[in-house]
C-alpha cells in the first residue's frame, strides 16, 4: 500500500524518488509497520523499469485505452504489481495478484479490482508461465 501511495505521489507531483522515500520513511513507514527495504525496492524498481512496465500494461489495455487515460491510483497499482511479478520471483505470483487486487478494492468499488485481477493474471501467466503450469501449453505461446 505504501509503495502504491508513493508512486501515486510521484506521478501526481513529480517529486523525485529520494524525497518521496525520505518522506515516507520519516512519517509513514514506521507508523504502519512497512518493510523499508521492500518498499524502496518496489519504488526504485518501478522507476528503473517503468518504460518496460508501462509497455506491458499498455499491451493489456483495450484498444482505446492508454496509460495516461488510466486513473493515477490504478496506474500506480498496476506498475507496482507488474514490477513484483517480473522482478520478485521470491514472491508467488498469485500472492502478488491477490495483494494488488486487495489494494485496488481499498480505493475502488466498481470494476477496477476485476481489471487489476485480469490484467495482472494475464501478465503473470506470460512472465511466469512455469509457475502456472503453462510451459509447453498453447497459453504459453509454444
NORWONOR-V765887 format. One record per pair of residues at least 4 apart in sequence whose ideal C-beta (glycine too) atoms are under 6 Angstrom apart, sorted by the first residue. I is the first residue (numbers start at 1). J is the second residue. D is the distance in Angstrom with one decimal. If there is no record, write none. Layout:
# NORWONOR-V765887
I|J|D, I|J|D
This chain:
# NORWONOR-V765887
1|103|5.7, 2|34|4.6, 2|39|5.4, 3|39|5.6, 3|42|4.1, 3|43|5.8, 3|80|5.1, 4|76|4.7, 4|77|5.4, 4|80|5.5, 4|103|5.7, 6|20|5.0, 6|24|5.5, 6|43|5.7, 7|76|3.8, 7|79|6.0, 8|72|5.6, 8|73|5.5, 8|76|4.4, 9|13|5.8, 9|20|5.8, 10|15|5.8, 10|20|5.5, 11|72|5.2, 12|72|5.8, 15|19|5.1, 15|20|5.4, 17|43|6.0, 17|47|5.6, 21|25|6.0, 21|40|5.9, 24|28|4.7, 24|29|5.3, 25|29|5.3, 29|34|4.2, 29|36|5.7, 34|39|5.4, 40|44|5.8, 41|45|5.7, 42|80|5.5, 45|83|4.7, 45|87|5.4, 46|50|5.9, 46|79|4.9, 46|83|4.8, 49|53|5.3, 50|54|5.9, 53|79|5.4, 53|82|4.7, 53|83|6.0, 54|67|5.3, 56|82|5.7, 57|78|5.0, 58|67|5.5, 60|119|4.4, 60|122|5.7, 61|65|4.0, 65|69|5.3, 70|74|4.9, 70|75|4.5, 73|107|5.1, 74|112|5.7, 77|100|5.5, 77|103|5.7, 77|104|5.4, 77|116|5.9, 81|100|4.0, 81|120|4.9, 82|123|5.9, 83|87|5.6, 84|88|4.5, 84|96|4.6, 85|93|5.7, 85|96|5.5, 85|123|5.9, 85|124|4.9, 85|127|5.5, 86|127|5.4, 91|95|5.6, 91|96|5.6, 93|124|4.0, 93|128|5.0, 93|131|5.4, 97|120|4.6, 97|121|5.9, 100|116|5.6, 101|113|5.2, 101|116|5.3, 101|117|4.7, 104|108|5.6, 104|112|5.2, 104|113|4.2, 104|116|4.3, 105|113|4.5, 108|112|3.6, 111|115|5.8, 116|120|5.9, 117|121|6.0, 120|124|6.0, 124|128|5.3, 125|132|5.1, 125|134|5.8, 129|134|4.0, 129|135|5.2, 129|140|4.2, 130|135|4.7, 134|139|4.8, 134|140|4.2, 135|140|5.6, 136|142|5.5
